Amino acid sequence: MKKHSIYTMTFASVYPHYVTKAEKKNRTKAEVDTIICWLTGYNQEQLDEQIETKTTFETFFKEAPQLNKNVSKITGVICGYRVEEIEDKLMQKVRYLDKLIDELAKGKKMEKILRT
């Protein structure tokens, strides 16, 4: 089966779009980084390294230290799909991240986005 094109895209090529989306809504790069680190378990240094080495989305999530234990609390629709019903686990992780960035851009408080 052919891999979805997002898997072979570099995380570094999409990351600036996450930041731009947030900043257009008066949010910050630091908040984007906090969300990504919360979801994946990367610390800031590890995240920066993933961006610098231009890893693919597939590798980015494969090498993630640990998906957050509260990831199951991320629900809703992104790109026309309910994130909690996506069967492809890698695509689900990508969409979790998309959903969290959308919530940031929509003005949700960080406590709600990080499911605390």
C-alpha positions as CSV (number, residue, x, y, z in Angstrom):
1,M,0.0,0.0,0.0
2,K,1.3,3.5,-0.9
3,K,2.2,5.7,2.0
4,H,0.3,8.9,2.4
5,S,2.4,11.9,1.2
6,I,2.3,13.6,4.7
7,Y,4.5,10.7,6.0
8,T,7.4,11.5,3.7
9,M,7.1,15.3,4.2
10,T,9.6,16.8,6.6
11,F,8.3,18.0,9.9
12,A,10.5,21.1,9.4
13,S,8.6,22.0,6.2
14,V,5.2,22.0,8.0
15,Y,6.3,23.4,11.4
16,P,6.5,27.1,10.1
17,H,2.9,26.8,9.0
18,Y,1.9,25.8,12.5
19,V,3.7,28.8,13.9
20,T,2.3,31.2,11.3
21,K,-1.2,29.9,12.0
22,A,-0.8,30.5,15.7
23,E,0.9,33.9,15.3
24,K,-1.9,35.2,13.0
25,K,-4.2,34.7,16.0
26,N,-1.9,36.4,18.4
27,R,-0.5,33.2,19.8
28,T,3.2,32.4,20.1
29,K,5.8,30.0,18.7
30,A,6.5,29.0,22.4
31,E,2.9,27.9,22.7
32,V,3.2,25.8,19.5
33,D,6.4,24.2,20.9
34,T,4.7,23.5,24.2
35,I,1.9,21.7,22.4
36,I,4.2,19.7,20.3
37,C,6.3,18.7,23.3
38,W,3.2,17.9,25.3
39,L,1.9,15.6,22.6
40,T,5.2,13.8,21.7
41,G,7.3,13.8,24.8
42,Y,10.1,15.7,23.1
43,N,11.8,18.4,25.1
44,Q,12.7,21.7,23.4
45,E,16.2,20.6,22.5
46,Q,15.0,17.4,21.0
47,L,12.2,19.2,19.1
48,D,14.8,21.7,17.7
49,E,17.0,18.8,16.6
50,Q,14.1,17.1,14.8
51,I,13.4,20.3,12.9
52,E,17.1,20.9,12.2
53,T,17.7,17.4,10.8
54,K,14.6,17.6,8.7
55,T,13.1,14.3,9.7
56,T,10.0,13.1,8.0
57,F,6.6,13.1,9.8
58,E,6.9,9.3,10.0
59,T,10.3,9.5,11.7
60,F,9.2,12.4,13.9
61,F,6.4,10.4,15.5
62,K,8.4,7.1,15.4
63,E,11.2,8.7,17.4
64,A,8.9,10.6,19.7
65,P,9.8,9.7,23.3
66,Q,6.3,9.0,24.4
67,L,2.8,10.1,23.3
68,N,1.1,11.9,26.0
69,K,-1.1,9.7,28.2
70,N,-4.0,12.1,27.8
71,V,-4.0,11.8,24.0
72,S,-7.3,9.9,24.1
73,K,-9.0,13.1,25.4
74,I,-8.3,14.8,22.0
75,T,-11.6,14.5,20.2
76,G,-13.4,16.3,17.4
77,V,-13.2,16.8,13.6
78,I,-10.1,17.8,11.7
79,C,-9.9,17.7,7.9
80,G,-13.4,16.0,7.8
81,Y,-12.4,13.1,10.0
82,R,-13.1,12.5,13.7
83,V,-9.6,12.2,15.2
84,E,-10.6,9.5,17.7
85,E,-11.9,7.3,14.8
86,I,-8.8,7.4,12.5
87,E,-7.6,3.8,12.2
88,D,-4.1,4.5,10.8
89,K,-2.2,5.3,14.0
90,L,0.4,7.5,12.3
91,M,-2.2,9.6,10.5
92,Q,-4.1,9.8,13.8
93,K,-1.0,11.3,15.5
94,V,-0.6,13.8,12.7
95,R,-4.2,14.8,13.0
96,Y,-3.9,15.1,16.8
97,L,-1.2,17.6,16.3
98,D,-3.3,19.5,13.6
99,K,-6.3,19.5,16.0
100,L,-4.2,20.9,18.9
101,I,-2.8,23.7,16.7
102,D,-6.3,24.5,15.5
103,E,-7.5,24.8,19.1
104,L,-4.6,27.2,19.8
105,A,-5.5,29.3,16.8
106,K,-9.1,29.4,17.8
107,G,-8.1,31.0,21.1
108,K,-8.6,28.1,23.5
109,K,-6.7,28.4,26.8
110,M,-3.5,26.3,27.1
111,E,-4.9,24.4,30.0
112,K,-7.8,23.1,27.9
113,I,-5.6,22.4,24.9
114,L,-3.2,20.3,27.1
115,R,-6.1,18.5,28.6
116,T,-5.2,19.4,32.2
